[in-house]
Every structure is written in C-alpha cells, then in structure tokens.
Amino acid sequence: MIEVNGRAYAKPKRPTVVVCLDGCDPRYLNFGNAAEVFTNISRMMRDGFSALADAAMPTFTNPNNVSIVTGAPPVVHGISGNYYLDRATGEEIMIVDASPMRATTILAEMSRVGVRVAAVTAKDKLRKMLGHRMAGGICFSSEKAGSATLAENGIENVEALVGRPAPDMYSPDLSLFVLDAGIKLLEQGRADLLYLSLSDLVQHAHGPGEREADAFHGAVDAKVGRLAELGAIVGLIADHGMNDKINPDGTPRVVFLEEELNRHFGTNAVRVICPITDPFVKHHGALGSFVRVYLRARLQLADAMEVAAAIPGIALVLDGKSAAGRYEMPLDREGDFVAIGDTHSVIGSSRAEHDLAGLNGHRLRSHGGLSEQIVPFILSHPINQTYRTLAEARRLRNFDIFDFALNGVQ
C-alpha cells in the first residue's frame, strides 16, 4: 500500500483509469434519453457501482481536480480557486502551475514506486498541478499536445499518437482528444494508472437533453466504453455540476457585488475576487457562484456582510474563518468573507471586469456554489463489501474516487 496524504492506496492490479467529466451535472445522466446517450456509462451504473458524491468547495476546476488527484480537500493541498489574492503582496494571481500546491498526489507517489502513470488534461493550466512531483510518467494537455516533449511531458509526437492535430481551445474535441489519447496509451500498454480530465465547454453552453449536449456526451460515452473494453477499471467523477444562471427572460442573473458594496460604503471600500477566473473565460465571462471579498476601507466586517447578505441572488455569506472551517479550505488564502450565490445567480466584481460577449447567444450556465456540489460517482466494476458499507455509512466525496477504484473494486 502507498501512503498519500493520510490515505493508503493499493498499486493497480490491472489498468485503472479515472476520468473527470468536467461539469457533468448528474442531471445529464438522469435525463429522459440518458440511457440512449450514455449506453456504456448506463451499463456501468447498473452493473458496476453508482452513487452521488459531494465536490469540494468552491465548486471550480482547480480545487476539485487537485482534490481528486490528492485524495484530499483544499485545506490539505492549498488550492481553493483558479485565481486568488496574495494577502502578503496584494497581488492577484491566476494559478497556472503547481507552485501554490502544498501536498503530493496519488499519481506522483505511484510513479515513485514504479507504477507507470499518465495524466492527460484538456486545459494546460491544470497540467503542472496534475504532474506535481511525478517521477517520470506522462503528463500533457490537449491544448498543447502539438508541443509536447519527452523532457517536459514524458511523451512526444502526441498528435501522431492520437491521429489528429491538437484541437482549438474552445472546441468540444479538446475533451475527446483527451479520451482518445488515454485509449491509445492503454492500447499500447504505456500506462497502468491514468487520470483523464476533460473540459466543461459544452456543459456551460448546453443543458441536459439538448442536441449539442447529447452529441458530445454520446461521443464521450463511446470512448469511455472503449477504455472498459480494453480491460481497464474505469472510475468516472466530476469536478462540479452546472446550472442555468439566468433571469426568467433568459438574461444573465448577475450580482456585481464589488459595485454594490462600493456604492454603499464608498469607492474602493472592498475588492471582490472571482476564483472562477482562468484562461478559459469566454464561455462564462469569469462569473461563478462563489466569490471572496476583501475589505480595503475601515469598515466593520459585520456591516459589509449584512449589506451583502441582503442583496437578491446572494444565498449565503460567511466570514473567512467560518468558510474555511465549514468547507475545508486553507484559511490563509481566504477572504475577509465569502459570498455564495443562489442556484440561479452568479456573482461578479464590476461590470467592467466581465465580458459576456463570448456567450454568443447562449444562456449563461455556470458553477461554483453549493448548488453545483453534487456530482456523479461511477465505477465500471462492482465494489467489495467493505466499500459498500463505507458508501452506505457516509456521504461520498469526489476525491474518494481513486480510493474506491484502487482499493474497493472486487
């Protein structure tokens, strides 16, 4: 057994693949036509193991992908957003590498004991975090597949391996390329433990049952079926769900919280940080349902929280210490307080900082809050009695997936 962040993992007895279906809200899998769209995954849910689990808060890409590969919440690994404010310097930082990470990963520790590991991600922003401390192994992104090298990524000629050029960053093929790469690595016997992380581009634009969502998920399902066909144990998880964030007339339902609070308390009284911010903002305008608020003026925390809590669309405000404790986030990277939107609201800073032109007529769909915390948790094979008992005894977390895939499968 390999010890990682206080948990023990068995080496894979056969090829094991964990796929993060980015933005795969459980409703996609339970829609009226789901059995037709998800032929293979529906079979896994029936013949293997299926449950619901809670994602880490806030429900954004970086905190949850890192939680999944570390088997631990953000308070352990240190990543609690895609973007944060460094209190020591006052600098606002977009996380694009592993420098803020405070823990090793399951992939890294497996690589150190001779397990052949591979991490393939749609977005290059995640690559260095997923490959953190890996000793050898393969780690690359679809986004930068054309420039992968042996020295940097443990592999070269990725486009030739997959059989097509690296996709555009705003293409659904960014995710399908990840799955095809994983299939090729399995077919060629080049990895024993794989983590494949997709993009949520389609889910941001199209809800359950929509033609575009069905077409994409049908393609994903076929490739997941191929992974299982190759003899792998397949674990399916998501980093977060997804909800419409719109008014009854279809327009985006946005609370520009920095504007609201500065209007009330005075110019530059507060700074609002949107942790959803990353290099891929076109499809959501850097608008999610969780923000951190930093006080700049001499005002009482309780006063600022009271005003924020009274704004329609704000479901919950918590001081930084309470938020960190409740949601297992690192206190030193927390705001003075956090604000969480309701199911159909997003929170921004000011209108000038958010460009929604990239929606191209689509309704705004996003994530980040408590309403997007429930995710599917699926294994291609049945689990043993010990893990069935565990699953019945407590709510699963999405970062339990490697534990179940490596230790729990019969």
N, C-alpha and C positions, 0 to 999 in steps of 0.2 A: 504494500500500500504506500502511496505517495502522500505526504502531508502538505497541504496547501491552505494557508490562511485558516488554520484550525480545523480543517476537514480532511478526511482521508479518502483517497481515490485509488481504485484498482487500475492497473495498466489494462488497456483494451485487450480483450481476448479475441476479438475479431475487429475488422474495421468499424470505427464508430464515427458518425457524422452528426454534429449539432448544427441545425440551420436556424438562424434568426430571421424570421419572416417579418421584416421591419413594418410596423404599422398594421399588422394583421389583427384587427379587432375580431373578437370571437364571433361577431355577427356575420362576418363573411363566411364562416364555416357552418353557420346555422340558418342561412337564408333558405328560402323555399327551393332553390335549384342547386343547393350546395353539393348534394350527392352526385349530380351530373358534372359540376365544375371540378370538384375535388374527388375524383374517382379513387385515386390511390390513398389520399390522406383520409378520406372517409373510411376506407378499409382499415387503415392503421388505427383510427379512433375506435373502430368496432373490435378488431382482433388483437390490438396491442394494449395501449393504456392511454386514457384521455382524461384530462381534468382542466380546471381553471386555476390560474395562479395570479399572484399579485406582482406587478412590476415594481421596481424601485422608484422612489420619488426623488426629484421630479421626473415625470414620465417622458424623458427625452432620450435621444440616441446614445450619446456618450455615457451617461451614468449607467444605463441598462446594459449596453454591450460590455462595458468593463465589469459590471457586476456579474454578468453571465460567465465571463472567462476567468474571473477570480473566485467565483462561488461565494461572493460576499457583498454586503451593502456598501453604499458610498462612504460611510463613516470609516470603513476599513481601507478602501483603495483610494479615496480622496477626490474622485471625480464626481461632482454633483451638478454638472451642466456642460453645455458646449462652449460656454462663454461666461467669464466671471470678472469680478473686480478684485484686484490685489489690494487689500487694505494697507499693506506696508508702503506701497508705491503710489497708490491711487490710479494705477494703470488698468485699463480694461483689456482683457486678454482673451483671444479666441484660442481654444485648445485644439492644436493640430499635431501634437506629438505626445510622447509619454512622460515628459518632464514633470507634470503635476501628479503622477501616479505614486502611490505610497505602498503598493503591495505587488507581489509577484502574481503570475497567472497559472492556471492549471496547465495551459499549453507549454509555458516556459519550464515548469518543473517536470513535466513529462518528457520534454526534449532533453533534459539533463540526465535522464536515466535510460536514454536510448530509444525512446518511442519516437517514431517518425511523425512529426506534427505538421499541419498546414493550416494557415488562416488566410481565407480569401474574403475580401470585403468589397462592396460596391464602391464606397467612398474612401478616397485616400486619406481623409482626415482621421480615420479610425486605424489605419494600417499600423502605425508605430505603437499605438496603445495595445493592439491585439498581439503584436510581436514583441512586446516588452519583455526583456530578459531571456528571450528564446535563445537556446544554444543550438544554432543551426536551424534546420527546418525551412519551411516555405511560407512566405508571407507577402502577399501583394494585393493590389486593388484592381478592379475592372477599369476604373478611371485612368490609371497609369499603367495598364498592362503592357502597352507598347514600349515602355522604357524600363521594364523590369530587368534586373541584372542578377547574376549569381551572387555577387558581393553584397548587394543591398537587399535582395529579396529571396535568395536561395534558389532562384529559377530564372531562366531566360527563355526567349522565344515563346512567350505566353500566347501571343496572337496565333502563332502557328499551331501550338498545342490545342487551342480551342477551335481554330479553323475560321476565324474572322477577326477583323480589326477591333480594337478597343472601342466600345460604344460612346456615344455622346453622353455627357454627364446628366442630361435631362431626358434620357431615353429609358423606357422600361427594360430595354436589353441590358442596361447596366446590372440589373439583378440576375437576369437569365444567364449572362456571361459568367457570373459567379458560380452558379449551379453547374453550368457546362464545364467550367474549369475543375470543379470538385469531382465531377463524373470522370473526366479524363485522368485526374490524379489517381482515382480509385482503379480505373481500368488498367492503368499502367503500374499499379502496385507501388505508388510512390509515397503513400501516407497511410498511417494507421489510425490517427486521430485528427479529425478535420473540424474546423469551425468556419461556417459559411454565413456571412452577414449581408443581407440584401438591402435595398433602398425602398423607401416608402413613397416614392414619387407618384405611383398610381393611386395609392390609398388616399393621398392628400387631395386628389382630384376626383376620385370616383368611389361612390359608396357601394355597399352590398347589393348585388343583383344588377348593377349597371353593366352594360355591354363591355365597356373597356376593362372594368374590373374582372369580369368573368373571363375575358380573353387572356388577360395577364395571369390570373390565378390558375386557369386551365393549363397554361404553359409551365407554370411553377409546379403544379401537381404532377405533370408528366415527368419532369426532371427529378422530383423527389421520388417518384416511383422507380425511376432508373437507379437511383442510389440504393434503394432497398433491394432491387433486383440483383445488384452486384454483390449482395450478401452483407451489406452494412447494417448495423444497428443505427437507426435514424431517430434523432430527437428533434422535435420541432417546437420552437418557442418564439415569442415576440418580445420586442423591447417596450412596446406600448400599444394601446388601442388607438382609436381615431373617432372624432365626432364632427358633425357639422357645427360650425361656429357662425351662425347666421341669424338675422332677424326674420320675422315672418315674411317679409318681402324679398328675401334671398340675399340681401346686402350683408357684408361682414358685420358681426356684432363685436365691436372693439371698445374696450375701456382704455383710453390713453391716460394711464394713471399718473405719470410724471406731470403731464399738463394739468390734470385735475388738482393734484396736491400743490403744485407751484402756484396755481391760480388762487388756491385757498390760503397758503402760507407765505407766498411771496416768491419772486424769481430766484431760481437756483436753491430753493429750500431742500429739495430732495433730488436724488438721482435714482432712476429705475433701470435695473439691468435685466435684460431678457435672455435667460440662459438657453433658449432655443436657437439663438443666433449661431450660424455656422456658414461655411462657404456655399451651401445649397439653400438659399433663402427665396429663390424665385417662386416656388410653389406654395409658400406660406407667409412670405413677407416678414419673416422673423417675429411672427406673432404666435404665441402659445398661451397656455392657461396657467402659467406659474411664473412669477417674477420676484426679484429681490429688490428691496427698497433700502437706500442708504440716506441717512439724514445728513444734510450739509449745513443747515442753519441751526440756531439754538432754539429748537422746539422740543416739546416733550414727546417721547415715543408714543405714549398712550394717546395723545391728541392726534398724531398723524395716523395711527392705527384706527382710531374711531372714525375719522373722516373717510379713510379708505374703505372700511367695512360697510359704510352706509351707501356706497356707490352701487347702483344696479349693475349686476353682472359679476360682482365680487362675492364669492361664496364663503371665503374664509380668510382671515388674517391671523398670523401668529408671529410673536416676537422671535428673533433669530434662535435663541436658546431653546425655546419650546419646539420650534420647527425642526431643529437639528435632532433633538431628542426623540420626537414623535416619529420622524421619517428616516432616522438613522443616516443623517448627513453630517459631514465634518463641520464642526462649529466654527472653526477659524476661517472657513470660506463662506460663511452665512452672512446674509444682510442684517440690518437692524431689525427688519421684519420682512416677512414674505406675504404675498397676496396670491390667492388661488382663485381662478375663475370658475364660474358655474359650468354646467355641462355644455352649454351652447355659447359661451363667451370666451374671448381671448383678451389678454392684457398686453398693451404696448407701453412705450415710454411717451413719445410725442409723435404727432402726425409726420413731421419732417424726417423721422428715422425709419419709417416703414413704407415700403413701396409695394403696393398690391397690384401693380400693372401686370405682373407675371402670372396672375390667375387666369388671364386670357378667357374671361367669361365664366370660368368655373366658380362654383360656390366655395367659400373658404372652409376647409376642413383642417383640423389641427389637433394638438395634444399637449400634454404637459401637466395636466391636473389630475385630481383623484378620479375623475370620470373616465380616464383612459388607463387606469391602473390594472384592470382585469385583462388577462391575456390567455390564449390557449396554451396548453402544456401537453404535448403528444409524444408518445414513443411507438415505434413500429412493432415492438415486441411486448409481450406481457411482462409484468414485473413480479418479483417474488413476494412471499407473504410478509416479510419484514417491511418491505417498502409499501405494500398495500396498507399495512397497519399504520405506517407513518403518514401516508397520504390521507387516511381517514381521521387521524388524530389532530392534524393541524392544517391550516391554510398553506398551500404550496407557494413558493416564491419562484419567479422566473429563473433566478440564479441557482435553483436546485437541479437544473436540468442535467448538468454533467454528472452530478452525484447519482441521479436515477439512471442515466444512460450507462455509466461505467460500473456502478455497484448494484443496481436494482433489477436489471433485466435478467430474466430466467435463463 
